[in-house]
Amino acid sequence: MTKRGAWWLMGAALSAATPASAETLREAMAAAWEGNPELAAARARQEALAETPNQARVAGRPTAGATGNAGYDRLGYDGSGTRTGTTSALGGVNATLPIWTGGRVSSAVRAAKGDVAAGGEALRDVEADVLERVVGAYADLLYTQQAVEVARVGIARLDSQVAEARSRYGLGQATRTDVAQLEAQRASVVSNLVDAEGAAATAAAAYRAIVGRDAGMLDPTIAPPAALPRTLADARTAAEASNPLLLAQQRRVDAATAR
């Protein structure tokens, strides 16, 4: 068994002591879904992209404009010697409606819709990637938290064993070697605790970056996954039908064809 696996089995014994208020994986994913900045940026890009079909339709719509001019005519002087003149203004409104665009407008609209569809699939891929990283960050932090607790429990047990060995040594029932071996084991576990606390701090920072908030103690209870494809062929069929990267490429082909 690997060292990581041994730590995990030891940590499983601590699961029953997990506080009832511990954060679950579902709660972590919900927090990331609402507050992850990468997701927010991707959604904003998609919202902007969603406006491009309307922008493409503008080329086929009527446009209106207003024209106007003003002038001054000098006529001379009146009987009192005052100079007189007249002003004039002319104005109008014109409208232009494209009669035939050679299909450019409809093609541009189809291309824009293809871009929007491709962007939607790309957004799905970003969402899936973020949630996958949430799961990884959750698992790493949960492992390091339990490693810290296991090390602390080990130190507490070794403290009592070292104290007992010293008492027995004082009574002549144990050798100095027995005491030294237990003290060396305790020092090793203390070193493990320092390493585990450093790893936990790193995992907590990664968790905060992806989830968007600090984590307390995590709940080790994980809901069973949804049913997976039974065969490789089923997995391929599912990927062809719903993989966002594949669908995004197909939508980009549609948009390029329209152009």
C-alpha positions in Angstrom: 0.0 0.0 0.0 1.3 3.5 -0.8 2.0 6.0 1.9 -0.9 8.2 0.6 -3.2 5.2 0.7 -2.2 4.4 4.3 -2.8 8.0 5.3 -6.2 7.9 3.7 -7.2 4.7 5.5 -6.1 6.2 8.8 -8.0 9.4 8.0 -11.2 7.3 7.3 -11.3 6.6 11.0 -11.7 10.3 11.7 -14.7 10.6 9.4 -17.2 10.0 12.3 -15.8 13.0 14.1 -16.4 15.4 11.2 -18.6 18.3 12.3 -22.2 18.3 11.1 -21.7 21.7 9.7 -18.7 20.6 7.5 -18.9 21.8 3.9 -20.0 19.2 1.3 -18.8 18.8 -2.2 -22.2 19.8 -3.5 -21.9 23.1 -1.6 -18.4 23.7 -2.9 -19.6 23.2 -6.5 -22.6 25.5 -6.0 -20.3 28.2 -4.6 -17.9 27.9 -7.6 -20.9 28.0 -10.0 -22.1 31.3 -8.6 -18.8 33.0 -7.8 -15.9 31.7 -9.9 -14.4 34.6 -11.9 -13.4 32.4 -14.8 -17.0 31.3 -15.2 -18.3 34.9 -14.9 -16.0 36.0 -17.6 -17.0 33.2 -19.9 -20.7 34.0 -19.4 -20.1 37.6 -20.1 -18.4 36.8 -23.4 -21.3 34.6 -24.4 -23.8 37.3 -23.5 -21.9 39.7 -25.8 -21.7 37.1 -28.6 -25.5 36.5 -28.3 -26.0 40.1 -29.7 -24.2 39.4 -33.0 -27.2 37.9 -34.9 -29.2 41.1 -34.2 -26.2 43.2 -35.3 -26.0 41.1 -38.5 -29.7 41.7 -39.3 -29.2 45.5 -39.2 -27.7 45.4 -42.7 -31.1 44.3 -44.1 -33.2 46.8 -42.3 -34.3 50.3 -43.5 -32.2 53.2 -42.5 -33.5 56.8 -42.1 -31.7 60.1 -42.2 -32.5 63.8 -42.0 -31.1 66.6 -44.1 -31.3 70.4 -43.7 -29.7 73.7 -44.8 -30.2 77.4 -44.0 -29.3 80.6 -45.8 -29.3 84.4 -45.5 -30.2 86.8 -48.3 -29.2 90.4 -48.0 -31.7 92.8 -49.7 -30.5 96.2 -48.9 -31.8 99.0 -46.6 -35.3 100.1 -45.6 -36.6 103.7 -45.5 -35.0 104.3 -42.1 -31.6 103.3 -43.2 -31.6 99.9 -41.5 -30.2 96.9 -43.4 -32.8 94.2 -44.1 -32.5 90.6 -45.1 -34.3 87.2 -45.0 -33.3 83.8 -43.8 -34.5 80.5 -45.3 -34.3 76.9 -44.2 -34.9 73.7 -46.1 -35.0 70.2 -44.6 -36.1 66.6 -45.3 -36.1 63.0 -44.2 -35.0 60.1 -46.4 -35.2 56.4 -45.8 -33.3 53.6 -47.5 -34.4 50.0 -47.7 -32.1 47.4 -49.2 -34.0 45.5 -52.0 -31.4 42.9 -52.7 -28.2 42.0 -50.8 -27.2 38.9 -52.7 -27.8 36.8 -49.6 -25.1 38.5 -47.6 -27.5 39.5 -44.8 -29.0 36.1 -44.3 -25.6 34.4 -44.6 -24.2 36.8 -42.0 -27.1 36.0 -39.6 -26.6 32.3 -40.1 -22.9 32.7 -39.4 -23.6 34.7 -36.3 -26.0 32.1 -35.0 -23.3 29.5 -35.6 -20.9 31.5 -33.6 -23.4 31.9 -30.8 -24.0 28.1 -30.7 -20.3 27.4 -30.7 -19.8 29.9 -27.9 -22.5 28.2 -25.9 -20.7 24.8 -26.2 -17.4 26.5 -25.3 -19.1 27.9 -22.2 -20.3 24.4 -21.3 -16.7 23.2 -21.6 -15.5 26.0 -19.3 -18.2 25.1 -16.8 -17.3 21.4 -16.9 -13.6 22.3 -16.5 -14.2 24.5 -13.5 -16.4 21.9 -11.7 -13.8 19.2 -12.4 -11.1 21.4 -10.8 -13.5 22.0 -7.8 -13.7 18.2 -7.3 -9.9 17.9 -7.5 -9.3 20.9 -5.1 -11.9 19.4 -2.7 -10.3 16.0 -2.7 -6.8 17.5 -2.2 -7.9 19.6 0.7 -9.9 16.8 2.3 -6.9 14.5 2.1 -4.5 17.1 3.6 -6.9 18.0 6.4 -7.3 14.4 7.4 -3.5 13.9 7.2 -3.1 16.8 9.7 -5.6 15.2 12.0 -4.0 11.8 11.8 -0.6 13.2 12.6 -2.0 15.1 15.6 -3.6 11.9 16.9 -0.4 10.0 16.4 1.6 12.6 18.3 -0.9 12.5 21.2 -0.6 8.7 21.4 3.2 8.7 21.1 3.3 11.3 23.9 1.6 8.9 26.3 3.8 6.0 25.1 7.0 8.0 25.6 5.8 9.1 29.1 5.1 5.5 29.9 8.4 4.3 28.6 10.3 6.9 30.7 8.4 5.8 33.8 9.2 2.1 33.1 12.9 3.1 32.5 12.9 4.8 35.9 11.6 1.6 37.5 14.2 -0.4 35.6 11.6 -2.2 33.5 12.7 -0.7 30.2 16.0 0.2 28.5 17.2 3.6 27.3 16.9 2.2 23.8 13.2 1.6 24.2 12.7 5.2 25.2 14.9 6.5 22.4 13.0 4.5 19.7 9.7 5.9 20.9 11.1 9.5 21.0 12.4 9.0 17.4 9.0 7.8 16.2 7.4 10.9 17.8 9.9 13.2 16.1 9.1 11.5 12.8 5.4 12.1 13.2 6.0 15.7 14.2 7.9 16.1 11.0 5.0 14.6 9.1 2.6 17.0 10.9 4.7 20.0 9.7 4.7 18.7 6.1 0.9 18.0 6.3 0.2 21.5 7.6 2.2 23.0 4.7 0.3 20.8 2.2 -3.0 21.8 3.8 -2.2 25.5 3.5 -1.3 25.0 -0.2 -4.5 23.0 -0.8 -6.6 25.6 1.0 -5.2 28.4 -1.2 -6.0 26.3 -4.4 -9.5 25.6 -3.0 -10.1 29.3 -2.4 -8.9 30.2 -5.9 -11.4 27.9 -7.6 -14.3 27.9 -5.2 -14.1 31.6 -4.4 -14.2 31.3 -0.6 -12.2 29.8 2.3 -13.1 26.3 3.4 -13.7 25.0 6.9 -13.6 21.3 7.6 -14.8 19.3 4.7 -17.4 16.5 4.7 -15.8 13.2 3.5 -19.2 11.8 2.5 -19.4 11.8 -1.3 -22.6 11.1 -3.2 -22.4 8.1 -5.6 -21.8 9.2 -9.2 -24.4 9.0 -11.9 -24.4 5.9 -14.0 -21.5 5.6 -16.3 -21.6 4.1 -19.9 -21.5 0.4 -19.8 -19.2 -0.1 -22.7 -16.6 1.9 -24.7 -18.9 2.1 -27.6 -21.6 3.7 -25.3 -19.0 6.2 -24.1 -18.1 7.1 -27.7 -21.8 7.5 -28.6 -22.4 9.8 -25.6 -19.3 11.9 -26.4 -20.4 12.3 -30.1 -23.8 13.5 -28.9 -22.9 15.8 -26.1 -19.2 16.6 -25.8 -18.9 20.4 -25.8 -15.6 20.5 -27.6 -16.8 18.4 -30.4 -20.1 20.2 -30.7 -18.3 23.6 -30.6 -16.2 22.6 -33.6 -19.2 21.5 -35.5 -21.0 24.8 -34.9 -17.8 26.6 -36.0 -17.9 24.6 -39.3 -21.6 25.7 -39.7 -20.6 29.3 -39.2 -17.6 29.1 -41.6 -19.9 27.5 -44.2 -22.4 30.3 -43.9 -19.6 32.8 -44.5 
